[in-house]
């Protein structure tokens, strides 16, 4: 009976690993989105918010998408996974100096055109991102207004929001140590019989 209880506790404890992380919100402004059927890219965008740190220049955000898979750049499109997404800090106000995040788009990247009541158009790029260390996130980059025309290969970025989920190794370490301890107790009681 005790084994069943211990196994039930283990089964309930394992899902807690999903909550062992923290989230960092980032905002970038400015820069230029350029693109064609081979993909979209962002250059010259300045990082202005990193978690609770706010500044006029905390670093840069750049990206490239995969190739166009459906739709078109004027009316809305989907791009393939891959490409790159890089956030670089400049060490200002406690922001890390160097590459903060370097990953790729992990799911389809959507390029959505929103017509406005005055006859102009806004474009938004959204996608899921991940890096090799297990950090995941999502980004939404809102471009400026293209006027009464449509996207013609280049457009200024108004703002972008990225949310990164960062695993907390300390919490996972404590959970792992606890699981090893429970396994040791179970082994000890099993061999004692």
Secondary structure, 3 states (H helix, E strand, C coil): CHHHHHHHHHHHHHHHHHHCEEEEEEEEECCEEEEECCEEEEEEEEEEEECCEEEEEEEEEEEECCCEEEEECCCEEEECCEEEEEEEEECHHHCCEEEEEEEEECCCEEEEEEECCCCCEEEEEEEEEEECCCCEEEEEEEEEECCCCCCCCEEEEEEEEEEEEEECHHHHHHHHHHHHHHHHHHHHHHHHC
